[in-house]
Amino acid sequence: MHTLWWAMFIVSASFLVLLLLRRRHSARWLAYVGMNAVFAALLLYAVNWLGAGYDFQIPINAVTVASVGILGVPGLLMLAAVKLTLVS
């Protein structure tokens, strides 16, 4: 039963990718989202690398990458403020 769910997931994900890549606008949008995600992950990695000496790290996961990817530098500052005020 577990393999059936994985097979259904893989088939539906591949159909979704094929549907998105059929139109030029969708492919451009998918590339734009991918580049934003990569830039956000690199920005979070740089903050973690620079903050390692001060014991300051922001986890790199889907939520943090999405918030930095959508909001940009203000999103990164928001994550840092939440980390400093609520988590520490």
TIMI-2910 file (N, C-alpha, C, CB; in pm, 1 decimal, decimal comma, always signed):
<rs>
+----------+----------+----------+----------+----------+----------+----------+----------+----------+----------+----------+----------+------+
!      n_x !      n_y !      n_z !     ca_x !     ca_y !     ca_z !      c_x !      c_y !      c_z !     cb_x !     cb_y !     cb_z ! resn !
+----------+----------+----------+----------+----------+----------+----------+----------+----------+----------+----------+----------+------+
!    +81,9 !   -119,4 !     +0,0 !     +0,0 !     +0,0 !     +0,0 !    +86,4 !   +125,9 !     +0,0 !    -93,2 !     -0,2 !   +120,2 !  Met !
!   +200,3 !   +118,0 !    +69,5 !   +291,0 !   +232,1 !    +76,9 !   +348,3 !   +264,9 !    -61,3 !   +404,9 !   +203,8 !   +176,6 !  His !
!   +384,3 !   +162,2 !   -137,4 !   +439,0 !   +186,2 !   -271,1 !   +332,5 !   +239,7 !   -366,2 !   +499,2 !    +57,8 !   -327,5 !  Thr !
!   +208,2 !   +202,3 !   -343,7 !   +100,2 !   +255,8 !   -425,8 !    +87,8 !   +407,0 !   -408,8 !    -32,1 !   +187,7 !   -390,4 !  Leu !
!    +98,4 !   +454,7 !   -284,7 !    +91,1 !   +598,9 !   -259,6 !   +208,5 !   +671,6 !   -324,1 !    +88,4 !   +627,1 !   -108,7 !  Trp !
!   +327,9 !   +614,1 !   -314,5 !   +444,6 !   +676,1 !   -376,8 !   +430,5 !   +678,8 !   -528,5 !   +572,3 !   +601,7 !   -337,1 !  Trp !
!   +378,9 !   +570,4 !   -586,2 !   +360,2 !   +566,0 !   -730,9 !   +258,3 !   +670,4 !   -775,6 !   +315,4 !   +426,0 !   -775,1 !  Ala !
!   +150,1 !   +685,8 !   -700,7 !    +50,1 !   +787,0 !   -733,7 !   +109,0 !   +927,2 !   -721,8 !    -72,5 !   +772,9 !   -642,5 !  Met !
!   +191,8 !   +948,5 !   -620,9 !   +256,4 !  +1078,5 !   -603,1 !   +349,9 !  +1109,4 !   -718,4 !   +333,1 !  +1082,6 !   -471,4 !  Phe !
!   +430,2 !  +1013,6 !   -758,2 !   +527,0 !  +1035,6 !   -866,5 !   +455,5 !  +1060,8 !   -998,5 !   +621,6 !   +915,0 !   -880,1 !  Ile !
!   +351,8 !   +985,3 !  -1025,8 !   +277,5 !  +1003,5 !  -1150,4 !   +208,2 !  +1140,1 !  -1152,1 !   +173,6 !   +890,4 !  -1168,4 !  Val !
!   +145,1 !  +1177,5 !  -1043,2 !    +75,6 !  +1306,5 !  -1041,1 !   +174,1 !  +1423,5 !  -1045,9 !    -12,1 !  +1317,2 !   -915,8 !  Ser !
!   +288,0 !  +1411,4 !   -978,1 !   +388,2 !  +1517,7 !   -983,8 !   +445,8 !  +1531,6 !  -1124,5 !   +500,7 !  +1490,2 !   -883,5 !  Ala !
!   +468,4 !  +1420,8 !  -1192,7 !   +521,5 !  +1429,1 !  -1329,1 !   +417,8 !  +1489,1 !  -1423,9 !   +564,6 !  +1289,7 !  -1378,8 !  Ser !
!   +289,9 !  +1455,6 !  -1406,5 !   +186,5 !  +1519,3 !  -1488,2 !   +177,2 !  +1668,8 !  -1461,3 !    +51,6 !  +1453,9 !  -1462,5 !  Phe !
!   +193,0 !  +1707,9 !  -1336,6 !   +190,6 !  +1850,5 !  -1302,7 !   +307,4 !  +1923,8 !  -1366,4 !   +193,6 !  +1869,7 !  -1150,9 !  Leu !
!   +425,4 !  +1866,3 !  -1363,9 !   +542,0 !  +1928,4 !  -1426,7 !   +523,0 !  +1936,8 !  -1577,5 !   +670,1 !  +1849,8 !  -1393,4 !  Val !
!   +470,3 !  +1831,2 !  -1638,4 !   +444,6 !  +1835,1 !  -1782,4 !   +341,6 !  +1941,8 !  -1817,2 !   +396,9 !  +1698,3 !  -1831,7 !  Leu !
!   +239,8 !  +1955,5 !  -1735,9 !   +138,7 !  +2056,8 !  -1759,4 !   +196,7 !  +2197,0 !  -1746,7 !    +23,4 !  +2039,0 !  -1662,7 !  Leu !
!   +283,8 !  +2217,6 !  -1649,3 !   +345,7 !  +2348,7 !  -1632,2 !   +443,4 !  +2381,9 !  -1743,9 !   +416,5 !  +2355,3 !  -1499,4 !  Leu !
!   +511,8 !  +2281,7 !  -1795,6 !   +613,2 !  +2306,7 !  -1898,0 !   +555,6 !  +2317,1 !  -2038,6 !   +716,3 !  +2197,8 !  -1894,6 !  Leu !
!   +427,5 !  +2290,0 !  -2056,5 !   +368,3 !  +2297,9 !  -2189,5 !   +355,3 !  +2441,6 !  -2237,6 !   +232,6 !  +2231,2 !  -2190,0 !  Arg !
!   +339,8 !  +2532,7 !  -2147,1 !   +324,3 !  +2672,8 !  -2185,8 !   +452,9 !  +2749,2 !  -2152,5 !   +201,6 !  +2737,1 !  -2114,1 !  Arg !
!   +489,1 !  +2841,1 !  -2237,4 !   +612,7 !  +2915,7 !  -2219,7 !   +606,9 !  +3003,7 !  -2094,4 !   +640,7 !  +3001,5 !  -2343,4 !  Arg !
!   +491,1 !  +3063,4 !  -2069,2 !   +476,6 !  +3149,2 !  -1951,8 !   +492,3 !  +3069,1 !  -1822,8 !   +340,5 !  +3219,7 !  -1953,9 !  His !
!   +439,5 !  +2948,0 !  -1820,2 !   +450,3 !  +2864,3 !  -1700,7 !   +594,3 !  +2822,2 !  -1676,3 !   +361,1 !  +2740,8 !  -1713,6 !  Ser !
!   +666,4 !  +2791,3 !  -1782,2 !   +806,8 !  +2752,4 !  -1765,7 !   +889,0 !  +2869,3 !  -1713,7 !   +865,1 !  +2701,6 !  -1898,9 !  Ala !
!   +859,1 !  +2990,1 !  -1762,3 !   +930,2 !  +3108,3 !  -1715,0 !   +899,3 !  +3133,5 !  -1567,4 !   +892,7 !  +3231,4 !  -1799,7 !  Arg !
!   +772,7 !  +3116,2 !  -1530,1 !   +732,6 !  +3134,9 !  -1390,5 !   +799,5 !  +3031,6 !  -1300,9 !   +579,8 !  +3126,0 !  -1376,5 !  Trp !
!   +806,5 !  +2906,0 !  -1347,1 !   +870,6 !  +2800,2 !  -1269,1 !  +1019,4 !  +2828,8 !  -1251,4 !   +850,5 !  +2663,6 !  -1336,7 !  Leu !
!  +1084,8 !  +2879,8 !  -1353,5 !  +1226,3 !  +2915,6 !  -1342,5 !  +1245,3 !  +3032,6 !  -1246,2 !  +1283,7 !  +2951,0 !  -1480,9 !  Ala !
!  +1153,5 !  +3129,3 !  -1249,3 !  +1161,7 !  +3243,7 !  -1158,8 !  +1146,7 !  +3199,9 !  -1013,3 !  +1054,3 !  +3347,2 !  -1193,9 !  Tyr !
!  +1052,9 !  +3111,5 !   -986,5 !  +1033,4 !  +3060,8 !   -850,6 !  +1155,0 !  +2980,3 !   -805,8 !   +906,1 !  +2974,2 !   -842,8 !  Val !
!  +1210,4 !  +2900,9 !   -895,8 !  +1328,8 !  +2822,6 !   -862,7 !  +1449,5 !  +2909,4 !   -831,9 !  +1361,6 !  +2729,1 !   -975,6 !  Gly !
!  +1468,1 !  +3015,5 !   -909,6 !  +1580,3 !  +3106,1 !   -883,6 !  +1561,6 !  +3180,5 !   -751,7 !  +1595,7 !  +3206,3 !   -998,7 !  Met !
!  +1438,3 !  +3219,7 !   -719,2 !  +1413,5 !  +3284,0 !   -590,6 !  +1442,7 !  +3189,3 !   -475,2 !  +1269,3 !  +3333,3 !   -582,7 !  Asn !
!  +1406,5 !  +3062,9 !   -489,9 !  +1432,6 !  +2965,5 !   -384,4 !  +1582,4 !  +2943,2 !   -365,7 !  +1363,4 !  +2833,0 !   -416,1 !  Ala !
!  +1656,3 !  +2935,5 !   -474,8 !  +1801,5 !  +2916,3 !   -465,7 !  +1866,5 !  +3038,5 !   -401,7 !  +1862,5 !  +2890,0 !   -605,7 !  Val !
!  +1826,1 !  +3158,5 !   -441,8 !  +1881,4 !  +3281,0 !   -384,1 !  +1850,0 !  +3289,9 !   -235,5 !  +1826,6 !  +3404,1 !   -457,0 !  Phe !
!  +1728,1 !  +3252,5 !   -197,0 !  +1689,9 !  +3256,8 !    -56,0 !  +1771,3 !  +3156,8 !    +25,8 !  +1539,9 !  +3228,2 !    -40,3 !  Ala !
!  +1791,5 !  +3036,7 !    -27,2 !  +1870,4 !  +2936,9 !    +44,6 !  +2015,4 !  +2982,3 !    +59,6 !  +1864,5 !  +2802,0 !    -27,7 !  Ala !
!  +2071,4 !  +3043,0 !    -44,9 !  +2208,4 !  +3094,0 !    -35,6 !  +2219,1 !  +3208,6 !    +64,4 !  +2256,9 !  +3140,3 !   -172,7 !  Leu !
!  +2118,5 !  +3293,8 !    +68,1 !  +2118,1 !  +3403,6 !   +163,9 !  +2109,1 !  +3351,0 !   +307,4 !  +2001,6 !  +3499,3 !   +134,9 !  Leu !
!  +2025,2 !  +3252,2 !   +330,3 !  +2015,9 !  +3191,5 !   +463,3 !  +2146,0 !  +3121,1 !   +501,2 !  +1899,2 !  +3092,1 !   +468,5 !  Leu !
!  +2208,8 !  +3055,4 !   +402,4 !  +2335,9 !  +2989,4 !   +429,3 !  +2442,6 !  +3091,7 !   +467,8 !  +2381,2 !  +2908,5 !   +306,9 !  Tyr !
!  +2443,2 !  +3206,3 !   +399,4 !  +2541,6 !  +3310,6 !   +431,8 !  +2518,2 !  +3365,7 !   +571,9 !  +2535,5 !  +3424,7 !   +328,7 !  Ala !
!  +2392,6 !  +3384,7 !   +609,2 !  +2362,6 !  +3433,2 !   +744,5 !  +2406,6 !  +3330,4 !   +847,8 !  +2211,4 !  +3463,6 !   +760,0 !  Val !
!  +2381,6 !  +3203,3 !   +821,7 !  +2423,4 !  +3098,9 !   +915,2 !  +2575,6 !  +3090,1 !   +923,8 !  +2365,3 !  +2963,4 !   +873,1 !  Asn !
!  +2643,5 !  +3109,9 !   +811,8 !  +2789,5 !  +3103,5 !   +812,5 !  +2848,4 !  +3221,8 !   +889,3 !  +2843,9 !  +3101,0 !   +668,5 !  Trp !
!  +2792,0 !  +3340,4 !   +866,9 !  +2841,6 !  +3457,9 !   +938,6 !  +2801,2 !  +3457,1 !  +1085,8 !  +2790,4 !  +3584,4 !   +872,3 !  Leu !
!  +2687,4 !  +3399,4 !  +1117,7 !  +2640,7 !  +3396,2 !  +1255,2 !  +2692,5 !  +3280,0 !  +1336,7 !  +2494,6 !  +3393,6 !  +1256,7 !  Gly !
!  +2772,4 !  +3193,8 !  +1276,9 !  +2823,9 !  +3077,8 !  +1349,7 !  +2913,6 !  +3118,8 !  +1465,4 !  +2900,3 !  +2986,4 !  +1255,6 !  Ala !
!  +2987,0 !  +3223,8 !  +1450,5 !  +3073,9 !  +3271,6 !  +1558,2 !  +2996,5 !  +3329,4 !  +1675,1 !  +3168,8 !  +3375,3 !  +1505,4 !  Gly !
!  +2876,0 !  +3374,0 !  +1649,1 !  +2792,2 !  +3432,9 !  +1753,6 !  +2683,6 !  +3337,6 !  +1801,8 !  +2728,8 !  +3560,5 !  +1703,0 !  Tyr !
!  +2689,3 !  +3213,4 !  +1759,6 !  +2590,2 !  +3110,7 !  +1792,7 !  +2450,2 !  +3154,1 !  +1749,0 !  +2591,9 !  +3081,2 !  +1944,0 !  Asp !
!  +2441,4 !  +3207,0 !  +1627,9 !  +2315,0 !  +3251,1 !  +1570,1 !  +2292,3 !  +3175,8 !  +1440,0 !  +2314,3 !  +3405,2 !  +1546,3 !  Phe !
!  +2187,8 !  +3095,0 !  +1436,3 !  +2156,3 !  +3018,4 !  +1317,0 !  +2006,5 !  +3022,2 !  +1291,4 !  +2205,3 !  +2873,4 !  +1330,7 !  Gln !
!  +1970,9 !  +3036,7 !  +1165,3 !  +1832,9 !  +3026,5 !  +1121,2 !  +1823,7 !  +2897,9 !  +1039,9 !  +1787,7 !  +3153,3 !  +1037,3 !  Ile !
!  +1733,5 !  +2807,6 !  +1076,2 !  +1727,0 !  +2681,1 !  +1002,5 !  +1686,2 !  +2701,6 !   +856,5 !  +1629,0 !  +2586,0 !  +1070,5 !  Pro !
!  +1743,6 !  +2620,9 !   +770,8 !  +1708,7 !  +2626,6 !   +628,9 !  +1608,0 !  +2514,9 !   +603,1 !  +1836,6 !  +2612,3 !   +536,2 !  Ile !
!  +1480,6 !  +2553,8 !   +592,1 !  +1375,0 !  +2459,3 !   +559,5 !  +1279,0 !  +2526,9 !   +462,2 !  +1300,5 !  +2410,8 !   +688,1 !  Asn !
!  +1172,5 !  +2458,4 !   +426,4 !  +1081,7 !  +2510,2 !   +324,0 !  +1014,5 !  +2640,4 !   +367,6 !   +975,4 !  +2406,0 !   +290,9 !  Ala !
!   +980,6 !  +2652,7 !   +494,4 !   +911,5 !  +2773,3 !   +542,1 !  +1004,1 !  +2894,2 !   +539,9 !   +857,3 !  +2751,6 !   +684,1 !  Val !
!  +1126,7 !  +2877,9 !   +587,8 !  +1218,9 !  +2991,4 !   +590,8 !  +1262,4 !  +3030,5 !   +449,8 !  +1341,8 !  +2958,1 !   +676,5 !  Thr !
!  +1285,4 !  +2933,1 !   +363,4 !  +1323,1 !  +2963,8 !   +225,4 !  +1208,0 !  +3033,9 !   +154,0 !  +1363,3 !  +2835,1 !   +149,5 !  Val !
!  +1084,9 !  +2989,8 !   +179,3 !   +969,5 !  +3053,8 !   +115,4 !   +951,2 !  +3196,8 !   +164,7 !   +842,3 !  +2972,8 !   +141,7 !  Ala !
!   +968,5 !  +3219,7 !   +294,2 !   +950,6 !  +3356,0 !   +345,3 !  +1059,1 !  +3449,2 !   +294,9 !   +949,4 !  +3355,9 !   +497,6 !  Ser !
!  +1182,5 !  +3402,9 !   +287,5 !  +1289,7 !  +3487,0 !   +234,2 !  +1275,7 !  +3500,4 !    +82,7 !  +1428,3 !  +3428,6 !   +270,5 !  Val !
!  +1231,1 !  +3396,4 !    +15,8 !  +1212,6 !  +3403,8 !   -129,1 !  +1102,3 !  +3499,5 !   -169,3 !  +1182,6 !  +3267,4 !   -184,1 !  Gly !
!   +995,7 !  +3505,3 !    -91,0 !   +883,7 !  +3593,3 !   -123,8 !   +910,9 !  +3735,7 !    -76,7 !   +754,0 !  +3540,7 !    -61,1 !  Ile !
!   +958,6 !  +3750,6 !    +46,3 !   +974,7 !  +3884,7 !   +103,8 !  +1112,8 !  +3945,9 !    +80,7 !   +947,7 !  +3879,3 !   +251,0 !  Leu !
!  +1212,2 !  +3863,3 !    +52,0 !  +1346,9 !  +3914,7 !    +27,8 !  +1420,0 !  +3945,1 !   +157,9 !  +1340,6 !  +4039,8 !    -58,2 !  Gly !
!  +1498,6 !  +4050,6 !   +156,8 !  +1577,5 !  +4088,5 !   +273,7 !  +1488,1 !  +4124,3 !   +393,3 !  +1668,5 !  +4206,7 !   +239,3 !  Val !
!  +1374,2 !  +4192,6 !   +374,7 !  +1287,0 !  +4214,1 !   +490,5 !  +1237,1 !  +4083,2 !   +553,0 !  +1168,3 !  +4299,0 !   +449,6 !  Pro !
!  +1217,9 !  +3981,5 !   +472,6 !  +1180,6 !  +3851,1 !   +526,8 !  +1292,9 !  +3789,8 !   +608,8 !  +1141,7 !  +3756,9 !   +414,6 !  Gly !
!  +1415,6 !  +3809,8 !   +563,6 !  +1530,3 !  +3761,1 !   +639,7 !  +1543,3 !  +3836,1 !   +772,0 !  +1659,1 !  +3775,5 !   +557,6 !  Leu !
!  +1522,6 !  +3967,0 !   +767,4 !  +1526,6 !  +4044,7 !   +891,6 !  +1414,2 !  +4004,1 !   +986,2 !  +1517,4 !  +4194,3 !   +861,0 !  Leu !
!  +1296,7 !  +3972,5 !   +931,0 !  +1185,6 !  +3925,7 !  +1012,8 !  +1220,2 !  +3793,6 !  +1081,7 !  +1059,7 !  +3909,5 !   +926,9 !  Met !
!  +1280,1 !  +3701,1 !  +1007,7 !  +1319,5 !  +3573,3 !  +1066,1 !  +1424,6 !  +3593,7 !  +1176,5 !  +1374,2 !  +3479,1 !   +956,6 !  Leu !
!  +1518,4 !  +3684,1 !  +1152,8 !  +1620,5 !  +3712,5 !  +1254,4 !  +1558,3 !  +3774,0 !  +1377,2 !  +1728,1 !  +3805,2 !  +1198,8 !  Ala !
!  +1460,5 !  +3864,3 !  +1360,5 !  +1394,2 !  +3926,1 !  +1475,8 !  +1313,4 !  +3823,0 !  +1553,3 !  +1303,0 !  +4041,3 !  +1430,4 !  Ala !
!  +1244,9 !  +3734,9 !  +1482,3 !  +1169,4 !  +3629,4 !  +1551,8 !  +1264,0 !  +3537,5 !  +1626,3 !  +1083,9 !  +3547,9 !  +1452,4 !  Val !
!  +1374,1 !  +3504,6 !  +1563,8 !  +1472,5 !  +3417,3 !  +1630,4 !  +1529,3 !  +3483,1 !  +1755,8 !  +1587,1 !  +3382,2 !  +1533,7 !  Lys !
!  +1560,9 !  +3612,1 !  +1748,0 !  +1620,1 !  +3680,6 !  +1862,6 !  +1520,8 !  +3706,0 !  +1974,5 !  +1679,5 !  +3810,7 !  +1818,7 !  Leu !
!  +1395,0 !  +3733,1 !  +1942,0 !  +1298,7 !  +3768,6 !  +2045,9 !  +1223,5 !  +3649,1 !  +2101,8 !  +1200,8 !  +3867,5 !  +1992,1 !  Thr !
!  +1179,1 !  +3559,2 !  +2017,8 !  +1093,5 !  +3451,2 !  +2066,2 !  +1167,7 !  +3322,1 !  +2096,1 !   +987,2 !  +3423,8 !  +1966,2 !  Leu !
!  +1266,2 !  +3289,3 !  +2017,4 !  +1330,7 !  +3158,5 !  +2030,5 !  +1444,6 !  +3161,1 !  +2130,9 !  +1382,6 !  +3111,9 !  +1895,8 !  Val !
!  +1520,4 !  +3265,3 !  +2136,5 !  +1639,5 !  +3268,5 !  +2222,2 !  +1605,5 !  +3272,5 !  +2367,8 !  +1724,8 !  +3386,3 !  +2188,7 !  Ser !
+----------+----------+----------+----------+----------+----------+----------+----------+----------+----------+----------+----------+------+
</rs>
